[in-house]
Amino acid sequence: MSEINLLKSELTDDSPLSFLPKGQTSLFIVVGLVILEMLVYGGLLFYDQSLHNQAKELDKKVADNSLEVARFDADKKLAISSQRQINNINVLLARHVYWSEFFKELEKYTHKDSFYTSLGVSESDRVVLVSGVSKSITTLAKLVAGLKQAPSITDVLIQSSNLNLSGDGGYTFNLEVDFSHKILEKNAEK
């Protein structure tokens, strides 16, 4: 049987690929697809390189920020350490005992013919243990009476008294002096 072409020859020439020579259409399509694939591949390579550069820049910024944070962290640690030292000093000053007023008062009410050889303090019991030498037993009595007149001294007890055998004469003594804690406070210092 013979073939019958029912299509008009005008219609067959109006195909979208009619500009291509007959028989090579598939070759041009394959070449076009290869070029298109190469363009897409090149675009992907360019995009990948762009992303890689952006990642490098971000890594550099993160490293710079990490260094800055580390520097601030060191400054923060230094500031915290300094603040702790200041707090320790404030605690020490708050608990500090101001002895100068007590010693001024002890000196003021001490008889001129008596002197102290040692001094021990029990702050918690508010007691000062004093050892010394007096010229006579009368001088020792005047010393005790004078100390009892001091406003911050609440009581004076003679623990012992002996004749001084060192050759200087007089009497050695050991006194227990009770005092008011208010004289040791900061506002008592003038």
C-alpha positions in Angstrom: 0.0 0.0 0.0 1.1 3.3 -0.7 1.3 6.0 1.9 -1.0 8.8 1.7 0.2 12.1 3.2 -2.8 13.9 4.4 -0.9 16.9 5.7 -0.3 19.8 3.6 3.3 20.5 2.8 2.9 24.0 4.3 2.2 22.6 7.7 5.2 20.4 7.8 7.5 23.3 7.1 6.1 25.4 10.0 7.6 23.3 12.8 9.6 25.1 15.5 12.8 23.4 14.3 12.2 24.1 10.7 15.3 26.4 10.6 17.5 23.4 11.2 18.7 21.3 8.3 16.7 18.1 8.0 18.3 15.0 9.7 20.6 17.0 12.0 17.9 18.2 14.3 18.7 15.7 17.0 22.3 16.6 16.9 21.6 20.3 17.4 19.3 19.4 20.3 22.0 17.3 22.0 24.6 20.0 21.5 22.2 22.6 22.9 21.5 20.4 25.9 25.3 19.9 26.5 25.9 23.7 26.3 23.0 24.3 28.7 24.4 21.7 31.1 27.8 23.4 30.9 26.2 26.7 31.7 24.3 25.3 34.6 27.5 23.5 35.9 29.5 26.7 35.5 26.8 28.6 37.4 26.9 26.0 40.2 30.7 26.2 40.4 30.5 30.0 40.5 27.8 29.8 43.2 29.8 27.2 45.2 32.9 29.4 45.1 30.8 32.4 46.2 29.4 30.4 49.1 32.9 29.2 50.0 34.2 32.8 50.1 31.2 33.9 52.3 31.9 31.0 54.7 35.6 32.1 54.9 34.5 35.7 55.7 32.1 34.5 58.3 34.7 32.2 59.9 37.1 35.2 60.0 34.4 37.3 61.7 33.6 34.6 64.2 37.4 34.2 65.0 37.7 38.0 65.5 34.6 38.1 67.7 36.0 35.1 69.7 39.2 37.0 70.3 37.3 40.1 71.3 35.1 38.0 73.6 38.2 36.4 75.1 39.7 39.8 75.7 36.5 41.0 77.4 36.4 37.7 79.3 39.9 38.4 80.7 38.9 41.9 81.6 35.8 40.5 83.3 37.8 38.1 85.3 40.2 40.9 86.3 37.2 43.1 87.3 35.7 40.3 89.3 39.0 39.6 91.1 39.4 43.3 91.9 35.8 43.5 93.2 36.5 40.5 95.4 39.6 42.2 96.8 37.6 45.4 97.4 34.9 43.3 99.2 37.6 41.6 101.3 39.0 45.0 102.3 35.6 46.2 103.2 35.0 43.2 105.4 38.3 43.7 107.1 37.6 47.4 107.7 34.1 46.6 109.0 35.6 44.1 111.5 38.7 46.3 112.2 39.3 47.0 115.8 40.4 50.6 116.5 42.8 50.2 119.5 44.4 53.7 119.3 41.6 55.3 121.5 41.9 52.6 124.1 45.7 53.0 124.2 45.4 56.8 124.5 43.0 56.3 127.5 45.3 53.6 129.0 48.2 56.0 128.7 46.2 59.0 130.1 45.1 57.1 133.3 48.5 55.4 133.9 50.4 56.7 136.9 53.7 58.3 135.9 55.8 56.1 138.2 54.5 52.9 136.6 55.3 51.3 133.3 54.1 48.3 131.3 56.4 45.5 130.2 53.8 43.4 128.3 50.3 43.5 127.1 47.9 40.8 126.0 44.5 41.2 124.6 41.4 39.0 124.5 39.1 40.9 122.3 36.2 38.5 122.6 36.3 38.7 126.5 37.1 42.4 126.3 40.0 41.9 128.7 43.6 43.3 128.5 46.2 41.5 130.5 48.9 44.0 131.5 52.2 43.3 133.2 54.5 46.0 134.4 56.6 47.5 137.2 55.6 50.2 139.8 58.0 52.1 142.1 56.0 51.2 145.2 52.9 49.4 146.4 51.3 52.9 146.8 52.1 53.7 143.1 50.5 50.4 142.1 47.4 51.3 144.1 47.3 54.8 142.4 47.7 53.1 139.0 44.7 50.8 139.7 42.6 53.7 141.1 43.5 55.8 138.1 42.6 53.1 135.6 39.2 52.6 137.3 38.4 56.2 136.6 38.8 55.8 132.8 35.4 56.0 131.0 36.0 52.9 128.8 37.5 50.7 131.5 34.9 48.8 133.4 37.0 47.0 136.0 40.6 46.5 137.0 41.7 43.3 138.9 45.2 42.7 140.4 46.1 39.2 139.5 49.5 39.2 141.1 52.0 41.6 142.6 55.6 40.8 143.8 58.7 42.5 144.9 60.9 43.2 141.9 64.0 41.1 142.4 65.8 42.3 139.3 67.7 44.9 141.2 65.7 47.9 140.0 63.4 47.8 143.0 59.7 48.4 143.0 57.0 45.9 142.4 56.0 43.8 139.4 52.4 43.4 138.7 49.9 41.6 136.5 46.5 43.3 136.0 43.4 42.3 134.2 41.7 45.3 132.7 38.1 44.9 131.5 37.0 47.5 128.9 33.9 48.6 127.1 33.8 47.4 123.4 32.4 50.8 122.3 35.9 52.4 122.5 37.0 50.0 119.8 34.4 51.1 117.3 35.2 53.4 114.4 33.0 56.3 115.6 34.9 56.3 118.9 38.1 57.3 116.9 38.3 61.1 116.7 
